[in-house]
Amino acid sequence: MLSEPQKHRDAKISVAIVGAGLSGLCLAQSLLQAGFDVHVYEREPSPHARRQGYRITVDQFGAGALKRCLPPRLFELVLATASAPEDVGYFRFTNQDLGDIFKLTFKRDPQIAVQQVLGQVDRATLRTILLSGLQGRVHFGQAAVRAEPMSDGATLHFADGNSTNAALVVGADGVHSALREPPLPDCPPIDTGHRAIYGRTALIPKGRSLVPRPLENSGVFALGRPGRGFFFTSMRFNELPQVAFARVAEDQEPPIREHYVMWAILFPQEELRADLWKLDARAVHHIALQAARDFHPVLQRFVERADVDYTIAVGLNAARRPKEWPVSRVTLMGDAVHVMPPLGAHGGNTALRDAALLAEKLQEAAYRGEPLEHAIKTYQQEMIEYAFQEVESSMTMLQRSTTRNPLVRWAMLRAVPWLRSTVNSPLVLDTE
């Protein structure tokens, strides 16, 4: 953290961030505390106009970034509304009837403070926390269309014909970033050929959990017919958001008020309608209902009892590593650079890691009186190395989870469960 005199000296360093997602807001929080003049421009008309997924798992990189970037009271609120990792947790890879294929066991290291691995967080709740204290600096309904770098800054242009100048423009506006192509023309994102439908379902309706006890501390991916899969996990808040927000962030209204199950169904692109993106939530939910019939009744029940309005369809994309990335007063972070499939909980954490790294480099340059180009260059070089390792890892997981190789599928779906059948008890669906 910079000293007070240094904060005032750096107050004229202006940063325009495009995109009010997790990484853009995380960067804004850090730079604002360091005395930068920060403004965030978001194309959506309001904070929760578009749903972008639900629960994410915050690992040591994401937790470290949040702790470094947020004021202590806001990081305290993140901890309060997270779902802290259990001493023992599991990820289960199963067949469509929830028979275990293999199970990964995670044991929390008692030597690692809970702040270093937060566990599950609700994406909308985290985003709302990141908005706290940024009143007057986040501008909704402002769609950026291009940024023109100059020797001492950049001009950001908007769809309505207006523009703004800043010493630095940062594109944090996702896979379809309006700022990506000029600096990275040779590596557009790859369409993986897979789609997913996400949904949310109340975890404890009428006082009873929808998740069977053996699966309470698990993330589960159930392998369906070739190219299909069903993932789910629970989001249990340490403290209900409305209680925690009233204590720590009265300037924000929590978007979520109850524990829930987050579920997602994976599809090959060719099995879905070409106009999927034009369908409303009810039509998308109907597709999910039809697909869920191939899976265990526990999984069917999640979809049947879902909050239909929270059903969304997403495409699964993967970034290509840039061969060259010129340094200018326009840079990128998060999915605008390294979008990846959502397998492995890498995407959100890597974006938060970007925000913390860029904030650190910019603050160091300001403190030392160095050109911002030096900070941007070192940020881009370091980020490319760790981010594309995560892209590769996520792609590997996607390929393994959607394999159509008959021999591999036979081994996974028939041989392994049969060998374990003598020790696995069947999972029984509770009925009301």
N, C-alpha and C positions, 0 to 999 in steps of 0.2 A: 504494500500500500504506500502511495506517495505521501510525502509530507504536505502540510497545508500550504506553505509557500509555493511548493512545486505545483499543487493543484491549481492555484490561481494563475501561475505562469503558463499552464497548459490549457487554460479554459478556452482558448481560441481554436484549439484543434477540433474540428468538426468532423463527425462521422455520420453518414447516412446509411442506415441498414434497411435492406429491402427484404421484408418478410418478418412477420411477428409470430414465428414459431418458437420452438424451445431454444434453438441455438441463437437466433437473432435477439431474443429477449435476454438470454443469459449474457451475451456479449454487451448488450446495452446496460445491464445492471452493473457489470464490472467497470466499464468505461465511465459511466456516470459517477460512480464513487471516486474515480481517479481524476475527476475534473474535466473530462472531455465533454464537448457539446454534442450530445447524441440525439438523433431522431430516428424513429422506426416508421417505415411506410408499408402498409399491408393492403393488398387488393380486396380482401373480403370486407363487407360493410360493418361487421361487428366481431367481437372476440370469438363467438361460438356459432357463427353463421354456417360453417362447414365442419363436419366431423371428420377427424383425421386418424381414427383409431382410438384405442382405449388404454389398456394397461401396458406399461413398459417395465422391464426389469433394469434397475439402475445398478451397474457394477462399480468396481473401484474407480474406473476412469470417469464415469458419469458423476459419481458421488464426489470425487475429488474436485471436478470442475465446478459443481454447484457450490461446494464449500468455499472455493477460492473466489467465486464470482459474486455470490450473494451477500447482502448484509446479514449479520448473524441472526437477526430476528426472522428473516425469511428462510434461512436454512433451517432454523428451528421449526418453522411451519412445515417445511418439506419433511423433516423427520417425523413430525406429529401425524401427518396424513399419509405417510408411507405404510407399507405392509412389511414390517421388519422381517428379515429372513429367519426362519426357524433354525434351531440347532442342527436339525437334519431335514433336508428337503430332497425331492426326487424329480427327475424328468423321465417319463415313461414313454417308450415307443411301443405301440400296441397294434394288434389287428383291429378290424372294424367292430369286433365284438368285445373290445377292451381286454383281450388276452395279451399278457405281456410278451413282447418280442425281446426287448432288453430294457433295463432300468439303470439310470445313472443316479448315484447317491451323492449328495453334496452335504458335507459337514462343515459347519461354521467354525473357523479357527478362533478359539477364545482369546488369542493374542491380538486379533484384529478388532479395533473398535467398531461398533455398529455404524458409526458415521461413514466408515470407509466402504461399506456395501449396504445400500439402503433396502434392497429387495424390490418389491413391486411398488410402483407409483401409478396413479391415474394420470394420463396425459393431460386431460382438460384441467384437472386440479393443479397440476404442476404449472401449466401455462398461466393459469389465473394467478398463482403465487408470483410468477415471474413478471406479471403486469403490475404488481403492487409497487407504488412509488414512482411509476413512470407516467403519471397523468400529465397530459399536455405534450408528451414526447412520442406517443404512439398514435399514428394517424391512419385510421381505417378508411376504406373506400378509395385508396390511392394506389392505382395499378401502374407499376413501373413498366416501361416498354424498352428502355435502353439507357446505357450510361456511357458518356463520352469522357475518357481519361484525358487529362491535361498534365502539364509539367508540375503544377503545384496543387492539383486536386482533380475533381471530376464533376461533371454536370449530370444529374439524374433527371431523366425525362419521364413524364407520366402520360397516360392515355388521354387525359382531359386537356392536354396541350401545355400544362404548367411544367415547371422544372425547378430544381433546387441545386445549389452548389455546396460542395463539402470537400474537405481535405482528403477524405477517403470515402469510397462507396463500397459496401459489402453486400454481396448477393447471398441471402440466406432464404431464398424463395423456392426451394424445393426442386424436384426433378425437372419441372418444366420452366426453370428459371429463365426470365427474360434477359438476364445478363450473361448467361453461360457461353453462348455461341461465339461472340467475338474473340474472347481470349482462348477458348478451347474448341476451335472449329473442327478438329480432326477426330473427336471422340464423343459422339452423341451417345446417350444411354442406350443399352440393349434391352429390347423387349424379350423377356425370358420365355414368353409363350404361356405363362401361367397367370391366373386371376384368383382373387380371394374375395369372399364375402365375409365381412366382420359383423358381429352382433354383440349385444349386451343383454344380460338377463339378471333380474334380482336374485341374489344368492340365497336369501332367507325369507321366502314368502310364507306368511302365516306361521312364522316361528320355526320353520324346519328348513335345514340346508338342502339345496338341490344336489350338492356334491356328496357322493357316498364317502363315508369315513375313510376307507383305505386310500382315497385319492385326494384328501384334503390338503396335503402339503406337496402336491404334485402339479407339474405342468404335464400335459398329455398330448401326444400326437398319435392319432389313430390312422393307420394306413388303410385306405379304401381301395376301390378298383383302380387300375392303372392311371396314374396322374392325379388321383384324388386323395385328399386327406382331411382330417378334422382335428383341429387343435383347440384346447381350452385350458384355462387356468382361472383361479379365483383372485379377486381383488378385495382384500379385507383391510380396511383402514385401521391403523393403530388408534386413532381418535377420529370420530366422525368429523368431516370437514366443516360443517356448520358450527360446531363447538370450537374447533381449533381456529377457524377464521375470526370468530367473534373475539377471541383472546388476542390474536396477533396481527391480523390484517383486516381491520374493519372497513377499509376502503374498497374491498372486493367481495363479491358474492360467490360462494362456492357453487360450481356447476353440478356437482354430484353430491348426493346426500345419503347414499346407502351402499352397502357392500354388494358386489355383483360378480357374476361369471362373465368373463370375456371369452368368446368363441370365434373361430374362423374356419371356413370351409375352403379348401384349395381345389381349383379346377384347372384342367387344360383349357387353353383359350378356345379351341375349336368346339368345345361342348357348351359354350355360352353364346347368347345372342350377340350379334354384331353391334346392336344399339344398347348394350348393357349400361353404358354411361348415361344414357338418356332416361333410364327407368327411375321411377320414384321409389322410396323406401319400401312401400308395400309390395311392389312388384319384385324387387330384389329379395325381400324376405320370403316371398312365395317360392322363388328358385331355391333358396336355402332349405326351406321345408321339404321340397321334393328330394333334394340331395341327401338330407339327413335320414331319410328312410332306409338308406343302405347301412346305417350305423346302429350301434347299441341303443336301446331305449333311453339310457341315461343321456346320451348325446342328443337324441331326438327331443327329449324334454327341454333341453336348453333352448333349442330353436323354437319349439312350440310356445314356450312361455316368455319369449324375448319381448323387449320393448321394441315394437316394430319400427318406430320412428328413428331408432338408432342403428338401423341396418344399412351398411354401406358396401359398395363394391370398389375394389382397388386393383390396379395392375401391378405386377411384380416386375421391376426393372433392375438392371445392374449397370453400373458405370464402367467405362473403359478407362484404363490408366492413361493420362495425358503423356504424350511423347515430349512435349515441350509446353511450358506455361510461362509466358512472358510476365515480367513484373511491371505493374502499373498502379495507378491510384484507384483501380477497381479490382477487387478480389472476391473470392467465393468461399463458402463453407457449407457443411452439411450435405443434404441430398443434392444441392446444386452442383456438387463436385463428385461425390462418391455414393450415390444412391445404391442400395443393395436390397436383396430380398429380406423379408422380416424374420428369417430363421436364425436363431442364435442370439437375439437381443443385442445386435451390434450397432444398428443404425442410429438410434437415439443417443446412445452413449458416445459414439464417435462424433456426432454433431456437437454435443456438449463439450467434448474434449477439444474440438476445433475452437469453440468460443473462448475457452479458458486460455488456450495457446495463443490465439490472436490477440486477446486482451493483454496477456503478459508481454508479448513482443512489442506491441504498440506502447505500452507503458514504459518499457525499458528504453525504447527509442526516444520517447519524450523526455525521460529523466536525463538521458545522456546527451540530448540535443542532436541526435542522429537523424538523418533523413528517414521519412516513413518508408521509403522504398527498401531500406535495409530490413526493417521489421517485416514487411510483406514478403520479401524474398525468403528469409529464414522460416517464416510461418509456412509458406507454401511448400518448401522443401521438406520440412519435418512432417507436415500433415500428410503429404502424398505417401510417405513410407508406411505410416501405421494404418492409414485409412484403407489403402488398397489391399493390405493383408486381410482386413476385415471383410472387404468385398469378396475376396477369393474364398474365405472361410464360409461366408453366407451362401455363395453359389454352390460350393461343395455340398453343404447341407441340403439345399434345395434339390440338387441332382440326385442325391441318395434317397431323399424322401419321396421323389416322384418317379423313381426308376420304373421302366417298363420291361426290363430284362426278365424273361420268364423264369430263368433259373434262379436269379437273385430273389425274385418275388416268391417263388416256391419255398426257398430256404427260409425267408423271413416270415412268411405267413403260415407255413405248414410245419416244416421240420423243427424250427426252434420252439414254437409254442407246444408242439407235441412232446418234445423232450422235457419241457418244464411242467407238463400237465399234472404230474404226480405231486408237485409241491404247490401249485397255484390253486387256490379255491375260487369258485366262480363268483362273479360280482353280481349281486342281487339288487334289483331296482326296488327301492322302497315305494310303496303306493299309499295314497291317502284314503 
